[in-house]
């Protein structure tokens, strides 16, 4: 299913309006800011996942130690 010619015109119009409102410099900055946000979000999720795994492992170790006593 390919987009119709009218859908392409609408998309082009939206891109043109955004370009006219913000200008090329601001759009460039917006792209780099968005990329930095995504990179930071991924790192935060990765760190959070590591922390959760370490907590789970320490709780498991404590339960094993308690059951051996």
Predicted model as a PDB file, atoms N, CA, C, CB and O in Angstrom, pLDDT in the B-factor column:
MODEL        1                                                                  
ATOM      1  N   UNK A   1       0.845  -1.168   0.000  1.00 72.00           N  
ATOM      2  CA  UNK A   1       0.000   0.000   0.000  1.00 72.00           C  
ATOM      3  C   UNK A   1       0.896   1.238   0.000  1.00 72.00           C  
ATOM      4  CB  UNK A   1      -0.965  -0.006   1.219  1.00 72.00           C  
ATOM      5  O   UNK A   1       1.542   1.532   1.006  1.00 72.00           O  
ATOM      6  N   UNK A   2       0.939   1.936  -1.074  1.00 81.00           N  
ATOM      7  CA  UNK A   2       1.761   3.132  -1.194  1.00 81.00           C  
ATOM      8  C   UNK A   2       0.903   4.373  -0.932  1.00 81.00           C  
ATOM      9  CB  UNK A   2       2.422   3.206  -2.597  1.00 81.00           C  
ATOM     10  O   UNK A   2      -0.303   4.363  -1.178  1.00 81.00           O  
ATOM     11  N   UNK A   3       1.528   5.433  -0.434  1.00 79.00           N  
ATOM     12  CA  UNK A   3       0.754   6.654  -0.165  1.00 79.00           C  
ATOM     13  C   UNK A   3       0.292   7.308  -1.457  1.00 79.00           C  
ATOM     14  CB  UNK A   3       1.586   7.648   0.652  1.00 79.00           C  
ATOM     15  O   UNK A   3       0.971   7.259  -2.482  1.00 79.00           O  
ATOM     16  N   UNK A   4      -0.874   7.915  -1.379  1.00 90.00           N  
ATOM     17  CA  UNK A   4      -1.405   8.606  -2.574  1.00 90.00           C  
ATOM     18  C   UNK A   4      -0.679   9.937  -2.758  1.00 90.00           C  
ATOM     19  CB  UNK A   4      -2.952   8.840  -2.448  1.00 90.00           C  
ATOM     20  O   UNK A   4       0.066  10.384  -1.886  1.00 90.00           O  
ATOM     21  N   UNK A   5      -0.913  10.545  -3.893  1.00 91.00           N  
ATOM     22  CA  UNK A   5      -0.267  11.813  -4.209  1.00 91.00           C  
ATOM     23  C   UNK A   5      -0.701  12.900  -3.231  1.00 91.00           C  
ATOM     24  CB  UNK A   5      -0.587  12.233  -5.648  1.00 91.00           C  
ATOM     25  O   UNK A   5       0.093  13.776  -2.890  1.00 91.00           O  
ATOM     26  N   UNK A   6      -1.956  12.854  -2.776  1.00 91.00           N  
ATOM     27  CA  UNK A   6      -2.450  13.855  -1.835  1.00 91.00           C  
ATOM     28  C   UNK A   6      -1.772  13.718  -0.475  1.00 91.00           C  
ATOM     29  CB  UNK A   6      -3.965  13.736  -1.681  1.00 91.00           C  
ATOM     30  O   UNK A   6      -1.466  14.717   0.175  1.00 91.00           O  
ATOM     31  N   UNK A   7      -1.543  12.499  -0.055  1.00 92.00           N  
ATOM     32  CA  UNK A   7      -0.842  12.293   1.216  1.00 92.00           C  
ATOM     33  C   UNK A   7       0.590  12.822   1.138  1.00 92.00           C  
ATOM     34  CB  UNK A   7      -0.836  10.798   1.591  1.00 92.00           C  
ATOM     35  O   UNK A   7       1.100  13.384   2.107  1.00 92.00           O  
ATOM     36  N   UNK A   8       1.232  12.643  -0.003  1.00 92.00           N  
ATOM     37  CA  UNK A   8       2.589  13.166  -0.177  1.00 92.00           C  
ATOM     38  C   UNK A   8       2.598  14.693  -0.184  1.00 92.00           C  
ATOM     39  CB  UNK A   8       3.201  12.634  -1.476  1.00 92.00           C  
ATOM     40  O   UNK A   8       3.512  15.306   0.367  1.00 92.00           O  
ATOM     41  N   UNK A   9       1.592  15.310  -0.801  1.00 94.00           N  
ATOM     42  CA  UNK A   9       1.486  16.762  -0.796  1.00 94.00           C  
ATOM     43  C   UNK A   9       1.294  17.305   0.616  1.00 94.00           C  
ATOM     44  CB  UNK A   9       0.336  17.207  -1.686  1.00 94.00           C  
ATOM     45  O   UNK A   9       1.898  18.310   0.991  1.00 94.00           O  
ATOM     46  N   UNK A  10       0.455  16.639   1.389  1.00 94.00           N  
ATOM     47  CA  UNK A  10       0.216  17.066   2.772  1.00 94.00           C  
ATOM     48  C   UNK A  10       1.490  16.948   3.589  1.00 94.00           C  
ATOM     49  CB  UNK A  10      -0.907  16.231   3.416  1.00 94.00           C  
ATOM     50  O   UNK A  10       1.819  17.850   4.360  1.00 94.00           O  
ATOM     51  N   UNK A  11       2.204  15.857   3.431  1.00 93.00           N  
ATOM     52  CA  UNK A  11       3.459  15.664   4.142  1.00 93.00           C  
ATOM     53  C   UNK A  11       4.476  16.735   3.756  1.00 93.00           C  
ATOM     54  CB  UNK A  11       4.023  14.273   3.856  1.00 93.00           C  
ATOM     55  O   UNK A  11       5.152  17.289   4.623  1.00 93.00           O  
ATOM     56  N   UNK A  12       4.585  17.022   2.496  1.00 94.00           N  
ATOM     57  CA  UNK A  12       5.490  18.058   2.021  1.00 94.00           C  
ATOM     58  C   UNK A  12       5.100  19.421   2.581  1.00 94.00           C  
ATOM     59  CB  UNK A  12       5.499  18.098   0.493  1.00 94.00           C  
ATOM     60  O   UNK A  12       5.971  20.203   2.963  1.00 94.00           O  
ATOM     61  N   UNK A  13       3.814  19.712   2.636  1.00 95.00           N  
ATOM     62  CA  UNK A  13       3.339  20.988   3.175  1.00 95.00           C  
ATOM     63  C   UNK A  13       3.676  21.115   4.661  1.00 95.00           C  
ATOM     64  CB  UNK A  13       1.822  21.127   2.964  1.00 95.00           C  
ATOM     65  O   UNK A  13       4.097  22.182   5.109  1.00 95.00           O  
ATOM     66  N   UNK A  14       3.498  20.055   5.417  1.00 93.00           N  
ATOM     67  CA  UNK A  14       3.812  20.080   6.843  1.00 93.00           C  
ATOM     68  C   UNK A  14       5.312  20.304   7.052  1.00 93.00           C  
ATOM     69  CB  UNK A  14       3.362  18.766   7.522  1.00 93.00           C  
ATOM     70  O   UNK A  14       5.711  21.095   7.907  1.00 93.00           O  
ATOM     71  N   UNK A  15       6.129  19.618   6.281  1.00 88.00           N  
ATOM     72  CA  UNK A  15       7.582  19.793   6.385  1.00 88.00           C  
ATOM     73  C   UNK A  15       7.976  21.221   6.027  1.00 88.00           C  
ATOM     74  CB  UNK A  15       8.317  18.793   5.469  1.00 88.00           C  
ATOM     75  O   UNK A  15       8.827  21.811   6.692  1.00 88.00           O  
ATOM     76  N   UNK A  16       7.378  21.775   4.998  1.00 90.00           N  
ATOM     77  CA  UNK A  16       7.673  23.141   4.573  1.00 90.00           C  
ATOM     78  C   UNK A  16       7.267  24.142   5.652  1.00 90.00           C  
ATOM     79  CB  UNK A  16       6.953  23.461   3.252  1.00 90.00           C  
ATOM     80  O   UNK A  16       8.011  25.082   5.928  1.00 90.00           O  
ATOM     81  N   UNK A  17       6.115  23.957   6.257  1.00 90.00           N  
ATOM     82  CA  UNK A  17       5.647  24.867   7.310  1.00 90.00           C  
ATOM     83  C   UNK A  17       6.585  24.803   8.516  1.00 90.00           C  
ATOM     84  CB  UNK A  17       4.195  24.515   7.736  1.00 90.00           C  
ATOM     85  O   UNK A  17       6.945  25.842   9.070  1.00 90.00           O  
ATOM     86  N   UNK A  18       6.981  23.609   8.926  1.00 86.00           N  
ATOM     87  CA  UNK A  18       7.912  23.459  10.053  1.00 86.00           C  
ATOM     88  C   UNK A  18       9.234  24.138   9.734  1.00 86.00           C  
ATOM     89  CB  UNK A  18       8.144  21.965  10.381  1.00 86.00           C  
ATOM     90  O   UNK A  18       9.810  24.812  10.587  1.00 86.00           O  
ATOM     91  N   UNK A  19       9.712  23.966   8.519  1.00 85.00           N  
ATOM     92  CA  UNK A  19      10.968  24.585   8.097  1.00 85.00           C  
ATOM     93  C   UNK A  19      10.865  26.107   8.129  1.00 85.00           C  
ATOM     94  CB  UNK A  19      11.351  24.111   6.689  1.00 85.00           C  
ATOM     95  O   UNK A  19      11.799  26.783   8.563  1.00 85.00           O  
ATOM     96  N   UNK A  20       9.747  26.646   7.678  1.00 88.00           N  
ATOM     97  CA  UNK A  20       9.568  28.095   7.670  1.00 88.00           C  
ATOM     98  C   UNK A  20       9.429  28.667   9.079  1.00 88.00           C  
ATOM     99  CB  UNK A  20       8.350  28.461   6.847  1.00 88.00           C  
ATOM    100  O   UNK A  20       9.923  29.761   9.352  1.00 88.00           O  
ATOM    101  N   UNK A  21       8.768  27.946   9.967  1.00 87.00           N  
ATOM    102  CA  UNK A  21       8.571  28.434  11.332  1.00 87.00           C  
ATOM    103  C   UNK A  21       9.875  28.393  12.121  1.00 87.00           C  
ATOM    104  CB  UNK A  21       7.496  27.605  12.047  1.00 87.00           C  
ATOM    105  O   UNK A  21      10.245  29.384  12.752  1.00 87.00           O  
ATOM    106  N   UNK A  22      10.561  27.281  12.095  1.00 82.00           N  
ATOM    107  CA  UNK A  22      11.724  27.096  12.954  1.00 82.00           C  
ATOM    108  C   UNK A  22      13.043  27.483  12.285  1.00 82.00           C  
ATOM    109  CB  UNK A  22      11.793  25.669  13.399  1.00 82.00           C  
ATOM    110  O   UNK A  22      13.979  27.863  12.987  1.00 82.00           O  
ATOM    111  N   UNK A  23      13.150  27.403  10.996  1.00 82.00           N  
ATOM    112  CA  UNK A  23      14.395  27.704  10.312  1.00 82.00           C  
ATOM    113  C   UNK A  23      15.331  26.499  10.324  1.00 82.00           C  
ATOM    114  CB  UNK A  23      15.073  28.908  10.956  1.00 82.00           C  
ATOM    115  O   UNK A  23      15.156  25.572  11.115  1.00 82.00           O  
ATOM    116  N   UNK A  24      16.321  26.523   9.443  1.00 75.00           N  
ATOM    117  CA  UNK A  24      17.193  25.355   9.290  1.00 75.00           C  
ATOM    118  C   UNK A  24      18.106  25.149  10.488  1.00 75.00           C  
ATOM    119  CB  UNK A  24      18.027  25.493   8.040  1.00 75.00           C  
ATOM    120  O   UNK A  24      18.379  24.008  10.862  1.00 75.00           O  
ATOM    121  N   UNK A  25      18.586  26.236  11.100  1.00 78.00           N  
ATOM    122  CA  UNK A  25      19.499  26.089  12.244  1.00 78.00           C  
ATOM    123  C   UNK A  25      18.783  25.451  13.432  1.00 78.00           C  
ATOM    124  CB  UNK A  25      20.082  27.460  12.652  1.00 78.00           C  
ATOM    125  O   UNK A  25      19.327  24.553  14.076  1.00 78.00           O  
ATOM    126  N   UNK A  26      17.584  25.903  13.722  1.00 80.00           N  
ATOM    127  CA  UNK A  26      16.842  25.340  14.845  1.00 80.00           C  
ATOM    128  C   UNK A  26      16.456  23.891  14.599  1.00 80.00           C  
ATOM    129  CB  UNK A  26      15.601  26.162  15.116  1.00 80.00           C  
ATOM    130  O   UNK A  26      16.434  23.095  15.537  1.00 80.00           O  
ATOM    131  N   UNK A  27      16.155  23.536  13.372  1.00 76.00           N  
ATOM    132  CA  UNK A  27      15.816  22.148  13.061  1.00 76.00           C  
ATOM    133  C   UNK A  27      17.035  21.259  13.263  1.00 76.00           C  
ATOM    134  CB  UNK A  27      15.289  22.020  11.615  1.00 76.00           C  
ATOM    135  O   UNK A  27      16.915  20.148  13.780  1.00 76.00           O  
ATOM    136  N   UNK A  28      18.218  21.745  12.855  1.00 78.00           N  
ATOM    137  CA  UNK A  28      19.451  20.991  13.062  1.00 78.00           C  
ATOM    138  C   UNK A  28      19.690  20.770  14.564  1.00 78.00           C  
ATOM    139  CB  UNK A  28      20.656  21.732  12.422  1.00 78.00           C  
ATOM    140  O   UNK A  28      20.031  19.666  14.989  1.00 78.00           O  
ATOM    141  N   UNK A  29      19.509  21.823  15.351  1.00 84.00           N  
ATOM    142  CA  UNK A  29      19.685  21.710  16.798  1.00 84.00           C  
ATOM    143  C   UNK A  29      18.651  20.773  17.409  1.00 84.00           C  
ATOM    144  CB  UNK A  29      19.593  23.086  17.454  1.00 84.00           C  
ATOM    145  O   UNK A  29      18.957  20.009  18.325  1.00 84.00           O  
ATOM    146  N   UNK A  30      17.442  20.836  16.902  1.00 81.00           N  
ATOM    147  CA  UNK A  30      16.380  19.967  17.403  1.00 81.00           C  
ATOM    148  C   UNK A  30      16.731  18.500  17.176  1.00 81.00           C  
ATOM    149  CB  UNK A  30      15.043  20.304  16.725  1.00 81.00           C  
ATOM    150  O   UNK A  30      16.502  17.661  18.047  1.00 81.00           O  
ATOM    151  N   UNK A  31      17.281  18.197  16.016  1.00 80.00           N  
ATOM    152  CA  UNK A  31      17.676  16.820  15.729  1.00 80.00           C  
ATOM    153  C   UNK A  31      18.771  16.329  16.647  1.00 80.00           C  
ATOM    154  CB  UNK A  31      18.127  16.698  14.304  1.00 80.00           C  
ATOM    155  O   UNK A  31      18.708  15.197  17.128  1.00 80.00           O  
ATOM    156  N   UNK A  32      19.778  17.156  16.905  1.00 85.00           N  
ATOM    157  CA  UNK A  32      20.862  16.731  17.795  1.00 85.00           C  
ATOM    158  C   UNK A  32      20.372  16.629  19.232  1.00 85.00           C  
ATOM    159  CB  UNK A  32      22.044  17.706  17.709  1.00 85.00           C  
ATOM    160  O   UNK A  32      20.798  15.736  19.965  1.00 85.00           O  
ATOM    161  N   UNK A  33      19.484  17.530  19.647  1.00 87.00           N  
ATOM    162  CA  UNK A  33      18.918  17.460  20.995  1.00 87.00           C  
ATOM    163  C   UNK A  33      18.084  16.194  21.178  1.00 87.00           C  
ATOM    164  CB  UNK A  33      18.062  18.700  21.278  1.00 87.00           C  
ATOM    165  O   UNK A  33      18.143  15.538  22.218  1.00 87.00           O  
ATOM    166  N   UNK A  34      17.315  15.869  20.159  1.00 87.00           N  
ATOM    167  CA  UNK A  34      16.500  14.659  20.228  1.00 87.00           C  
ATOM    168  C   UNK A  34      17.378  13.414  20.285  1.00 87.00           C  
ATOM    169  CB  UNK A  34      15.553  14.582  19.028  1.00 87.00           C  
ATOM    170  O   UNK A  34      17.090  12.481  21.034  1.00 87.00           O  
ATOM    171  N   UNK A  35      18.449  13.399  19.494  1.00 89.00           N  
ATOM    172  CA  UNK A  35      19.380  12.272  19.530  1.00 89.00           C  
ATOM    173  C   UNK A  35      20.046  12.134  20.881  1.00 89.00           C  
ATOM    174  CB  UNK A  35      20.433  12.426  18.457  1.00 89.00           C  
ATOM    175  O   UNK A  35      20.207  11.018  21.375  1.00 89.00           O  
ATOM    176  N   UNK A  36      20.440  13.245  21.494  1.00 91.00           N  
ATOM    177  CA  UNK A  36      21.038  13.211  22.829  1.00 91.00           C  
ATOM    178  C   UNK A  36      20.055  12.706  23.873  1.00 91.00           C  
ATOM    179  CB  UNK A  36      21.537  14.594  23.219  1.00 91.00           C  
ATOM    180  O   UNK A  36      20.428  11.961  24.780  1.00 91.00           O  
ATOM    181  N   UNK A  37      18.799  13.115  23.741  1.00 91.00           N  
ATOM    182  CA  UNK A  37      17.769  12.643  24.670  1.00 91.00           C  
ATOM    183  C   UNK A  37      17.582  11.134  24.569  1.00 91.00           C  
ATOM    184  CB  UNK A  37      16.441  13.353  24.398  1.00 91.00           C  
ATOM    185  O   UNK A  37      17.499  10.445  25.586  1.00 91.00           O  
ATOM    186  N   UNK A  38      17.517  10.626  23.347  1.00 92.00           N  
ATOM    187  CA  UNK A  38      17.322   9.188  23.149  1.00 92.00           C  
ATOM    188  C   UNK A  38      18.515   8.416  23.701  1.00 92.00           C  
ATOM    189  CB  UNK A  38      17.118   8.864  21.652  1.00 92.00           C  
ATOM    190  O   UNK A  38      18.336   7.384  24.347  1.00 92.00           O  
ATOM    191  N   UNK A  39      19.725   8.902  23.456  1.00 93.00           N  
ATOM    192  CA  UNK A  39      20.926   8.243  23.963  1.00 93.00           C  
ATOM    193  C   UNK A  39      20.939   8.225  25.487  1.00 93.00           C  
ATOM    194  CB  UNK A  39      22.183   8.941  23.433  1.00 93.00           C  
ATOM    195  O   UNK A  39      21.251   7.202  26.096  1.00 93.00           O  
ATOM    196  N   UNK A  40      20.603   9.347  26.101  1.00 91.00           N  
ATOM    197  CA  UNK A  40      20.544   9.420  27.556  1.00 91.00           C  
ATOM    198  C   UNK A  40      19.473   8.509  28.126  1.00 91.00           C  
ATOM    199  CB  UNK A  40      20.294  10.841  27.998  1.00 91.00           C  
ATOM    200  O   UNK A  40      19.679   7.873  29.160  1.00 91.00           O  
ATOM    201  N   UNK A  41      18.329   8.444  27.456  1.00 91.00           N  
ATOM    202  CA  UNK A  41      17.244   7.580  27.914  1.00 91.00           C  
ATOM    203  C   UNK A  41      17.657   6.115  27.862  1.00 91.00           C  
ATOM    204  CB  UNK A  41      15.987   7.804  27.069  1.00 91.00           C  
ATOM    205  O   UNK A  41      17.373   5.352  28.785  1.00 91.00           O  
ATOM    206  N   UNK A  42      18.326   5.724  26.783  1.00 91.00           N  
ATOM    207  CA  UNK A  42      18.792   4.340  26.668  1.00 91.00           C  
ATOM    208  C   UNK A  42      19.781   4.003  27.766  1.00 91.00           C  
ATOM    209  CB  UNK A  42      19.430   4.100  25.302  1.00 91.00           C  
ATOM    210  O   UNK A  42      19.707   2.927  28.361  1.00 91.00           O  
ATOM    211  N   UNK A  43      20.714   4.917  28.043  1.00 90.00           N  
ATOM    212  CA  UNK A  43      21.693   4.679  29.110  1.00 90.00           C  
ATOM    213  C   UNK A  43      21.012   4.569  30.466  1.00 90.00           C  
ATOM    214  CB  UNK A  43      22.737   5.799  29.140  1.00 90.00           C  
ATOM    215  O   UNK A  43      21.395   3.730  31.281  1.00 90.00           O  
ATOM    216  N   UNK A  44      20.012   5.400  30.717  1.00 88.00           N  
ATOM    217  CA  UNK A  44      19.297   5.354  31.988  1.00 88.00           C  
ATOM    218  C   UNK A  44      18.545   4.031  32.139  1.00 88.00           C  
ATOM    219  CB  UNK A  44      18.324   6.536  32.097  1.00 88.00           C  
ATOM    220  O   UNK A  44      18.536   3.440  33.219  1.00 88.00           O  
ATOM    221  N   UNK A  45      17.923   3.577  31.072  1.00 86.00           N  
ATOM    222  CA  UNK A  45      17.197   2.302  31.125  1.00 86.00           C  
ATOM    223  C   UNK A  45      18.180   1.155  31.339  1.00 86.00           C  
ATOM    224  CB  UNK A  45      16.377   2.078  29.823  1.00 86.00           C  
ATOM    225  O   UNK A  45      17.909   0.234  32.111  1.00 86.00           O  
ATOM    226  N   UNK A  46      19.315   1.214  30.658  1.00 86.00           N  
ATOM    227  CA  UNK A  46      20.324   0.174  30.800  1.00 86.00           C  
ATOM    228  C   UNK A  46      20.863   0.139  32.231  1.00 86.00           C  
ATOM    229  CB  UNK A  46      21.468   0.399  29.801  1.00 86.00           C  
ATOM    230  O   UNK A  46      21.021  -0.937  32.808  1.00 86.00           O  
ATOM    231  N   UNK A  47      21.147   1.315  32.805  1.00 84.00           N  
ATOM    232  CA  UNK A  47      21.644   1.390  34.179  1.00 84.00           C  
ATOM    233  C   UNK A  47      20.599   0.898  35.157  1.00 84.00           C  
ATOM    234  CB  UNK A  47      22.054   2.819  34.528  1.00 84.00           C  
ATOM    235  O   UNK A  47      20.926   0.202  36.119  1.00 84.00           O  
ATOM    236  N   UNK A  48      19.338   1.253  34.923  1.00 77.00           N  
ATOM    237  CA  UNK A  48      18.262   0.820  35.800  1.00 77.00           C  
ATOM    238  C   UNK A  48      18.109  -0.697  35.750  1.00 77.00           C  
ATOM    239  CB  UNK A  48      16.946   1.504  35.412  1.00 77.00           C  
ATOM    240  O   UNK A  48      17.872  -1.333  36.777  1.00 77.00           O  
ATOM    241  N   UNK A  49      18.241  -1.271  34.570  1.00 76.00           N  
ATOM    242  CA  UNK A  49      18.128  -2.719  34.424  1.00 76.00           C  
ATOM    243  C   UNK A  49      19.279  -3.415  35.156  1.00 76.00           C  
ATOM    244  CB  UNK A  49      18.118  -3.116  32.927  1.00 76.00           C  
ATOM    245  O   UNK A  49      19.068  -4.430  35.821  1.00 76.00           O  
ATOM    246  N   UNK A  50      20.487  -2.877  35.038  1.00 74.00           N  
ATOM    247  CA  UNK A  50      21.629  -3.448  35.750  1.00 74.00           C  
ATOM    248  C   UNK A  50      21.407  -3.380  37.254  1.00 74.00           C  
ATOM    249  CB  UNK A  50      22.927  -2.717  35.371  1.00 74.00           C  
ATOM    250  O   UNK A  50      21.688  -4.346  37.963  1.00 74.00           O  
ATOM    251  N   UNK A  51      20.904  -2.248  37.751  1.00 68.00           N  
ATOM    252  CA  UNK A  51      20.648  -2.092  39.177  1.00 68.00           C  
ATOM    253  C   UNK A  51      19.605  -3.071  39.663  1.00 68.00           C  
ATOM    254  CB  UNK A  51      20.207  -0.680  39.483  1.00 68.00           C  
ATOM    255  O   UNK A  51      19.746  -3.631  40.750  1.00 68.00           O  
ATOM    256  N   UNK A  52      18.563  -3.292  38.887  1.00 68.00           N  
ATOM    257  CA  UNK A  52      17.513  -4.235  39.266  1.00 68.00           C  
ATOM    258  C   UNK A  52      18.064  -5.656  39.314  1.00 68.00           C  
ATOM    259  CB  UNK A  52      16.332  -4.154  38.284  1.00 68.00           C  
ATOM    260  O   UNK A  52      17.732  -6.422  40.220  1.00 68.00           O  
ATOM    261  N   UNK A  53      18.904  -6.011  38.343  1.00 66.00           N  
ATOM    262  CA  UNK A  53      19.490  -7.347  38.333  1.00 66.00           C  
ATOM    263  C   UNK A  53      20.412  -7.544  39.519  1.00 66.00           C  
ATOM    264  CB  UNK A  53      20.248  -7.589  37.034  1.00 66.00           C  
ATOM    265  O   UNK A  53      20.408  -8.618  40.121  1.00 66.00           O  
ATOM    266  N   UNK A  54      21.206  -6.538  39.877  1.00 63.00           N  
ATOM    267  CA  UNK A  54      22.113  -6.653  41.013  1.00 63.00           C  
ATOM    268  C   UNK A  54      21.329  -6.780  42.309  1.00 63.00           C  
ATOM    269  CB  UNK A  54      23.055  -5.446  41.077  1.00 63.00           C  
ATOM    270  O   UNK A  54      21.716  -7.549  43.189  1.00 63.00           O  
ATOM    271  N   UNK A  55      20.229  -6.035  42.444  1.00 62.00           N  
ATOM    272  CA  UNK A  55      19.401  -6.143  43.638  1.00 62.00           C  
ATOM    273  C   UNK A  55      18.779  -7.521  43.735  1.00 62.00           C  
ATOM    274  CB  UNK A  55      18.314  -5.074  43.638  1.00 62.00           C  
ATOM    275  O   UNK A  55      18.724  -8.096  44.822  1.00 62.00           O  
ATOM    276  N   UNK A  56      18.313  -8.061  42.630  1.00 62.00           N  
ATOM    277  CA  UNK A  56      17.710  -9.392  42.622  1.00 62.00           C  
ATOM    278  C   UNK A  56      18.733 -10.440  43.019  1.00 62.00           C  
ATOM    279  CB  UNK A  56      17.127  -9.716  41.240  1.00 62.00           C  
ATOM    280  O   UNK A  56      18.421 -11.357  43.778  1.00 62.00           O  
ATOM    281  N   UNK A  57      19.946 -10.311  42.514  1.00 56.00           N  
ATOM    282  CA  UNK A  57      20.994 -11.264  42.849  1.00 56.00           C  
ATOM    283  C   UNK A  57      21.364 -11.175  44.315  1.00 56.00           C  
ATOM    284  CB  UNK A  57      22.220 -11.030  41.987  1.00 56.00           C  
ATOM    285  O   UNK A  57      21.569 -12.209  44.951  1.00 56.00           O  
ATOM    286  N   UNK A  58      21.457  -9.981  44.875  1.00 61.00           N  
ATOM    287  CA  UNK A  58      21.810  -9.841  46.280  1.00 61.00           C  
ATOM    288  C   UNK A  58      20.708 -10.393  47.173  1.00 61.00           C  
ATOM    289  CB  UNK A  58      22.083  -8.376  46.619  1.00 61.00           C  
ATOM    290  O   UNK A  58      21.005 -10.991  48.207  1.00 61.00           O  
ATOM    291  N   UNK A  59      19.433 -10.208  46.800  1.00 57.00           N  
ATOM    292  CA  UNK A  59      18.328 -10.770  47.568  1.00 57.00           C  
ATOM    293  C   UNK A  59      18.360 -12.294  47.506  1.00 57.00           C  
ATOM    294  CB  UNK A  59      16.980 -10.240  47.046  1.00 57.00           C  
ATOM    295  O   UNK A  59      18.104 -12.954  48.513  1.00 57.00           O  
ATOM    296  N   UNK A  60      18.663 -12.853  46.364  1.00 57.00           N  
ATOM    297  CA  UNK A  60      18.752 -14.302  46.209  1.00 57.00           C  
ATOM    298  C   UNK A  60      19.893 -14.846  47.065  1.00 57.00           C  
ATOM    299  CB  UNK A  60      18.957 -14.683  44.724  1.00 57.00           C  
ATOM    300  O   UNK A  60      19.744 -15.881  47.714  1.00 57.00           O  
ATOM    301  N   UNK A  61      21.037 -14.149  47.067  1.00 57.00           N  
ATOM    302  CA  UNK A  61      22.170 -14.575  47.888  1.00 57.00           C  
ATOM    303  C   UNK A  61      21.817 -14.537  49.363  1.00 57.00           C  
ATOM    304  CB  UNK A  61      23.388 -13.696  47.620  1.00 57.00           C  
ATOM    305  O   UNK A  61      22.222 -15.427  50.111  1.00 57.00           O  
ATOM    306  N   UNK A  62      21.073 -13.530  49.802  1.00 58.00           N  
ATOM    307  CA  UNK A  62      20.678 -13.438  51.201  1.00 58.00           C  
ATOM    308  C   UNK A  62      19.733 -14.572  51.566  1.00 58.00           C  
ATOM    309  CB  UNK A  62      20.021 -12.086  51.488  1.00 58.00           C  
ATOM    310  O   UNK A  62      19.849 -15.138  52.653  1.00 58.00           O  
ATOM    311  N   UNK A  63      18.814 -14.913  50.695  1.00 55.00           N  
ATOM    312  CA  UNK A  63      17.874 -15.994  50.969  1.00 55.00           C  
ATOM    313  C   UNK A  63      18.611 -17.319  51.068  1.00 55.00           C  
ATOM    314  CB  UNK A  63      16.794 -16.064  49.881  1.00 55.00           C  
ATOM    315  O   UNK A  63      18.294 -18.140  51.929  1.00 55.00           O  
ATOM    316  N   UNK A  64      19.597 -17.537  50.191  1.00 56.00           N  
ATOM    317  CA  UNK A  64      20.384 -18.768  50.236  1.00 56.00           C  
ATOM    318  C   UNK A  64      21.191 -18.841  51.512  1.00 56.00           C  
ATOM    319  CB  UNK A  64      21.308 -18.863  49.026  1.00 56.00           C  
ATOM    320  O   UNK A  64      21.305 -19.912  52.107  1.00 56.00           O  
ATOM    321  N   UNK A  65      21.755 -17.721  51.947  1.00 56.00           N  
ATOM    322  CA  UNK A  65      22.547 -17.669  53.165  1.00 56.00           C  
ATOM    323  C   UNK A  65      21.655 -17.921  54.378  1.00 56.00           C  
ATOM    324  CB  UNK A  65      23.263 -16.309  53.291  1.00 56.00           C  
ATOM    325  O   UNK A  65      22.064 -18.624  55.302  1.00 56.00           O  
ATOM    326  N   UNK A  66      20.439 -17.357  54.393  1.00 56.00           N  
ATOM    327  CA  UNK A  66      19.514 -17.555  55.492  1.00 56.00           C  
ATOM    328  C   UNK A  66      19.050 -19.002  55.561  1.00 56.00           C  
ATOM    329  CB  UNK A  66      18.321 -16.625  55.353  1.00 56.00           C  
ATOM    330  O   UNK A  66      18.889 -19.537  56.658  1.00 56.00           O  
ATOM    331  N   UNK A  67      18.832 -19.643  54.435  1.00 57.00           N  
ATOM    332  CA  UNK A  67      18.357 -21.016  54.440  1.00 57.00           C  
ATOM    333  C   UNK A  67      19.448 -21.986  54.865  1.00 57.00           C  
ATOM    334  CB  UNK A  67      17.834 -21.392  53.071  1.00 57.00           C  
ATOM    335  O   UNK A  67      19.138 -23.054  55.392  1.00 57.00           O  
ATOM    336  N   UNK A  68      20.710 -21.649  54.652  1.00 55.00           N  
ATOM    337  CA  UNK A  68      21.833 -22.505  55.065  1.00 55.00           C  
ATOM    338  C   UNK A  68      22.056 -22.409  56.561  1.00 55.00           C  
ATOM    339  CB  UNK A  68      23.118 -22.119  54.316  1.00 55.00           C  
ATOM    340  O   UNK A  68      22.593 -23.340  57.160  1.00 55.00           O  
ATOM    341  N   UNK A  69      21.657 -21.301  57.184  1.00 52.00           N  
ATOM    342  CA  UNK A  69      21.907 -21.095  58.624  1.00 52.00           C  
ATOM    343  C   UNK A  69      21.004 -21.903  59.481  1.00 52.00           C  
ATOM    344  CB  UNK A  69      21.757 -19.657  58.989  1.00 52.00           C  
ATOM    345  O   UNK A  69      21.094 -21.837  60.707  1.00 52.00           O  
TER     346      UNK A  69                                                      
ENDMDL                                                                          
END                                                                             
